[in-house]
Amino acid sequence: MPELPEVRTVCEALKPKILNKKIKSIDIFYPKLFKEYQPEVFVEALVGQKIVDIKNKGKHIIFFLDNNDVLLSHLRMEGKYRYYQDKDPNEKHLIMKMIFEDNSILHYLDTRMFGTFHLRNINNYNQILPLSKVADEPAYIDVNEVYQKLRKSTTAIKTKLLDQTIVSGIGNIYVDETLFICKVHPETPANMISLEKLAEIIKTSAEVMEKSFQLGGTTLFSYESLNQKQGSYQNFLQIHSNDIKICKRCESETSKIKVNGRGTYLCSNCQRKENEF
């Protein structure tokens, strides 16, 4: 699943292509991904409007329109955008086609069809689901608030960091990288993490994801940014990879375990369960 750096990368790639362009028409080929309203409601709200800004909140892409409507897009596992200036290829797994007044075209494709679209208004898009429960990103979040949410929980710290209502944008890749750098075992109960250690974890996660964003994200499996552009942060991963058999820090063998069903990479020597924080 695309995580914060990948979603930010997609947002930045879309901006020079479609900002301030008026939507001429929209074709929806798989209505199931368009939530709460019938597809014609989405079409009526969007056609004739300009996209005036594109931002993200956590893993959600937010398209702002000049009529004060807001289109929310979540890529989930396999969602992808492709932009075409002079052609309209017949592509597999095409979910939505947006045609602009200059006849350029934006495709949304989704192999597994898990992505979602929601229609909101500028006045309430942050106050109702799905964004109302999405926490701030690590670079902006109040660590003290996070600590209060964790201090009585015996759930594994990795699981809590993946909870988008606790802190947004961190996914499986970056939580493994962060906990490795901070020498925290992913199964450590959240209430065993001190405020000082939590501040280090949050700061490290923000730094790791910023570095990934600067490199276009991490392409391990199927992630691609606009028009199939791949990221390169996978070349700098320290632990989250089947190819990393030996710890780059202590030269012990690395391990892969399951934490709440999620494949998890770690160094059992650097990230000892008995470490005190």
C-alpha positions as CSV (number, residue, x, y, z in Angstrom):
1,M,0.0,0.0,0.0
2,P,1.3,3.5,-0.8
3,E,2.3,5.2,2.4
4,L,2.8,8.9,3.2
5,P,5.9,9.5,1.0
6,E,4.3,7.7,-2.0
7,V,1.0,9.7,-1.7
8,R,2.9,13.0,-1.4
9,T,4.9,12.0,-4.5
10,V,1.7,11.4,-6.4
11,C,0.2,14.7,-5.3
12,E,3.3,16.7,-6.3
13,A,3.4,14.9,-9.7
14,L,-0.3,15.7,-10.4
15,K,0.0,19.4,-9.6
16,P,1.8,20.6,-12.8
17,K,-0.4,18.4,-15.0
18,I,-3.9,19.2,-13.8
19,L,-4.0,22.3,-11.5
20,N,-6.3,25.1,-12.7
21,K,-7.7,22.9,-15.5
22,K,-11.4,22.7,-15.9
23,I,-13.0,19.3,-16.0
24,K,-14.9,18.7,-19.2
25,S,-16.2,15.2,-18.6
26,I,-15.9,12.2,-16.3
27,D,-16.5,8.6,-17.1
28,I,-16.9,6.2,-14.2
29,F,-16.5,2.5,-15.1
30,Y,-16.6,0.9,-11.6
31,P,-19.1,2.7,-9.4
32,K,-18.4,0.6,-6.3
33,L,-15.3,2.7,-5.5
34,F,-17.4,5.9,-5.4
35,K,-18.9,5.9,-1.9
36,E,-22.2,7.2,-0.5
37,Y,-23.5,8.8,-3.7
38,Q,-24.4,7.5,-7.1
39,P,-21.8,8.1,-9.8
40,E,-23.9,10.7,-11.5
41,V,-23.7,12.8,-8.3
42,F,-19.9,12.8,-8.5
43,V,-20.1,13.7,-12.2
44,E,-22.5,16.5,-11.7
45,A,-20.4,18.0,-8.9
46,L,-17.1,17.8,-10.7
47,V,-17.8,18.6,-14.3
48,G,-17.3,22.2,-15.2
49,Q,-15.1,22.8,-12.1
50,K,-11.4,23.6,-11.9
51,I,-9.0,21.7,-9.7
52,V,-7.4,24.6,-7.7
53,D,-5.3,22.6,-5.3
54,I,-4.1,19.1,-4.4
55,K,-2.9,18.1,-1.0
56,N,-2.8,15.0,1.2
57,K,-3.8,14.1,4.7
58,G,-2.0,10.9,5.7
59,K,-2.6,8.5,2.9
60,H,-5.6,10.4,1.4
61,I,-5.2,12.6,-1.7
62,I,-7.5,15.7,-1.6
63,F,-8.6,17.5,-4.8
64,F,-10.0,21.0,-4.1
65,L,-12.4,22.4,-6.6
66,D,-13.3,26.0,-7.4
67,N,-17.0,25.4,-6.4
68,N,-15.8,24.5,-2.8
69,D,-16.4,20.8,-3.4
70,V,-13.6,18.4,-2.4
71,L,-12.8,15.0,-3.9
72,L,-11.1,12.5,-1.6
73,S,-9.1,9.7,-3.2
74,H,-7.5,6.8,-1.3
75,L,-5.2,4.5,-3.4
76,R,-5.4,1.6,-0.9
77,M,-3.3,-1.3,-2.3
78,E,-3.0,-0.8,-6.0
79,G,-4.5,2.6,-7.0
80,K,-2.6,4.5,-9.7
81,Y,-3.0,7.7,-11.7
82,R,-1.9,8.2,-15.3
83,Y,-2.0,11.4,-17.3
84,Y,-2.1,11.7,-21.1
85,Q,-1.8,14.9,-23.1
86,D,-2.3,13.6,-26.6
87,K,-3.8,10.1,-26.3
88,D,-6.4,8.0,-24.5
89,P,-5.1,4.4,-24.3
90,N,-7.3,1.5,-23.7
91,E,-6.0,0.4,-20.3
92,K,-6.9,-2.6,-18.1
93,H,-8.4,-1.9,-14.7
94,L,-9.6,1.6,-15.7
95,I,-11.9,2.8,-13.0
96,M,-12.3,6.5,-13.8
97,K,-11.5,8.8,-16.7
98,M,-11.4,12.6,-16.3
99,I,-11.1,14.7,-19.4
100,F,-10.1,18.4,-19.2
101,E,-11.0,21.3,-21.4
102,D,-7.6,21.1,-23.1
103,N,-8.4,17.5,-23.9
104,S,-5.7,16.1,-21.6
105,I,-6.9,13.1,-19.7
106,L,-6.4,11.6,-16.2
107,H,-6.9,7.9,-15.7
108,Y,-7.4,6.2,-12.4
109,L,-6.6,2.5,-12.5
110,D,-6.9,0.0,-9.7
111,T,-6.0,-3.7,-10.2
112,R,-7.6,-4.9,-6.9
113,M,-10.3,-2.3,-6.8
114,F,-9.8,-1.4,-3.2
115,G,-9.4,2.3,-3.7
116,T,-12.1,4.8,-2.6
117,F,-13.5,8.2,-3.6
118,H,-15.6,10.4,-1.4
119,L,-17.3,13.7,-2.2
120,R,-17.1,16.4,0.4
121,N,-17.4,20.2,0.9
122,I,-14.6,22.6,1.9
123,N,-16.5,23.4,5.1
124,N,-16.7,19.8,6.4
125,Y,-14.3,17.5,4.7
126,N,-12.0,17.3,7.7
127,Q,-14.9,17.0,10.2
128,I,-16.6,13.8,8.9
129,L,-15.4,10.4,7.8
130,P,-13.1,9.3,6.4
131,L,-10.8,12.2,7.4
132,S,-12.3,13.0,10.8
133,K,-10.5,10.1,12.4
134,V,-7.2,10.5,10.6
135,A,-4.5,11.8,12.9
136,D,-1.8,14.3,12.1
137,E,1.4,13.2,10.3
138,P,4.6,12.6,12.3
139,A,6.1,15.9,11.3
140,Y,3.2,17.8,12.8
141,I,1.7,15.7,15.6
142,D,1.8,16.5,19.3
143,V,3.9,13.7,20.8
144,N,2.3,14.3,24.2
145,E,-1.1,13.5,22.8
146,V,0.2,10.3,21.2
147,Y,1.8,9.3,24.5
148,Q,-1.5,9.7,26.3
149,K,-3.1,7.4,23.8
150,L,-0.4,4.7,24.2
151,R,0.5,4.9,27.9
152,K,-2.2,2.4,29.0
153,S,-2.1,0.1,26.0
154,T,-0.4,-3.3,26.0
155,T,-0.7,-3.6,22.2
156,A,2.5,-3.9,20.2
157,I,4.1,-0.6,19.4
158,K,4.3,-1.5,15.7
159,T,0.5,-2.1,15.6
160,K,-0.2,1.3,17.3
161,L,2.0,3.2,15.0
162,L,0.2,1.7,12.0
163,D,-3.1,2.9,13.5
164,Q,-4.0,6.0,11.4
165,T,-6.1,7.4,14.3
166,I,-2.9,7.6,16.4
167,V,-0.5,9.0,13.8
168,S,-1.1,9.1,10.0
169,G,0.9,8.1,7.0
170,I,3.2,5.4,8.5
171,G,2.8,2.1,6.9
172,N,4.5,-1.3,7.1
173,I,7.7,-0.3,5.4
174,Y,8.4,2.9,7.3
175,V,7.4,1.5,10.7
176,D,10.0,-1.3,10.4
177,E,12.6,1.2,9.3
178,T,11.8,3.5,12.1
179,L,11.8,0.9,14.9
180,F,15.1,-0.6,13.6
181,I,16.8,2.8,13.7
182,C,15.4,3.5,17.2
183,K,16.4,-0.1,18.4
184,V,12.9,-0.9,19.5
185,H,11.5,-4.4,19.1
186,P,8.2,-4.1,17.2
187,E,6.4,-6.3,19.7
188,T,7.3,-4.0,22.6
189,P,4.0,-3.1,24.4
190,A,3.1,0.5,23.7
191,N,2.9,1.3,27.4
192,M,6.5,0.4,27.8
193,I,7.6,3.2,25.6
194,S,8.7,6.3,27.5
195,L,7.7,9.8,26.3
196,E,11.4,10.5,25.4
197,K,11.6,7.3,23.3
198,L,8.3,8.0,21.7
199,A,9.5,11.4,20.7
200,E,12.5,9.8,19.1
201,I,10.3,7.3,17.2
202,I,8.0,10.0,15.9
203,K,10.9,12.3,14.9
204,T,12.7,9.4,13.2
205,S,9.6,8.3,11.3
206,A,9.2,11.9,10.0
207,E,12.8,12.0,8.9
208,V,12.7,8.6,7.2
209,M,9.6,9.4,5.3
210,E,10.9,12.8,4.2
211,K,14.0,11.1,2.8
212,S,11.8,8.7,1.0
213,F,9.6,11.5,-0.4
214,Q,12.7,13.2,-1.8
215,L,13.5,10.0,-3.7
216,G,10.0,9.5,-5.0
217,G,9.0,6.9,-2.5
218,T,9.7,3.2,-2.2
219,T,9.0,0.8,-5.1
220,L,9.2,-2.8,-3.7
221,F,6.2,-4.4,-5.4
222,S,3.7,-2.5,-7.5
223,Y,3.9,1.1,-6.3
224,E,4.4,3.7,-9.0
225,S,3.8,7.4,-9.1
226,L,2.2,9.3,-12.0
227,N,2.7,7.6,-15.3
228,Q,4.5,4.5,-13.9
229,K,7.4,6.4,-12.4
230,Q,9.1,4.4,-9.8
231,G,10.6,5.5,-6.5
232,S,14.2,4.7,-5.4
233,Y,14.2,4.7,-1.6
234,Q,14.1,0.9,-1.7
235,N,17.8,1.2,-2.5
236,F,18.4,2.8,1.0
237,L,16.3,0.5,3.2
238,Q,18.1,-0.6,6.3
239,I,15.9,-3.6,7.3
240,H,12.6,-3.9,5.4
241,S,13.6,-6.2,2.6
242,N,13.9,-9.9,1.9
243,D,17.4,-9.1,0.5
244,I,18.7,-7.8,3.8
245,K,19.9,-11.0,5.5
246,I,22.6,-9.4,7.7
247,C,22.1,-6.4,9.9
248,K,23.9,-3.4,8.6
249,R,24.6,-2.2,12.1
250,C,25.7,-5.3,14.1
251,E,26.2,-7.9,11.4
252,S,23.8,-10.4,13.1
253,E,21.2,-12.3,11.0
254,T,18.0,-10.4,10.5
255,S,14.6,-12.0,11.1
256,K,11.1,-11.8,9.7
257,I,8.1,-12.3,12.0
258,K,4.4,-11.6,12.1
259,V,3.1,-8.7,14.3
260,N,-0.7,-8.7,14.3
261,G,-0.6,-10.4,10.9
262,R,1.8,-8.0,9.3
263,G,5.1,-9.2,7.9
264,T,7.8,-7.5,10.1
265,Y,11.6,-7.3,9.5
266,L,13.9,-6.7,12.4
267,C,17.3,-7.4,14.0
268,S,16.7,-9.4,17.2
269,N,20.1,-8.4,18.4
270,C,19.7,-4.6,18.0
271,Q,16.0,-4.7,18.8
272,R,15.9,-6.7,21.9
273,K,12.6,-7.3,23.6
274,E,14.1,-6.7,27.0
275,N,15.4,-3.2,26.2
276,E,14.1,-0.6,28.6
277,F,12.8,2.7,27.3
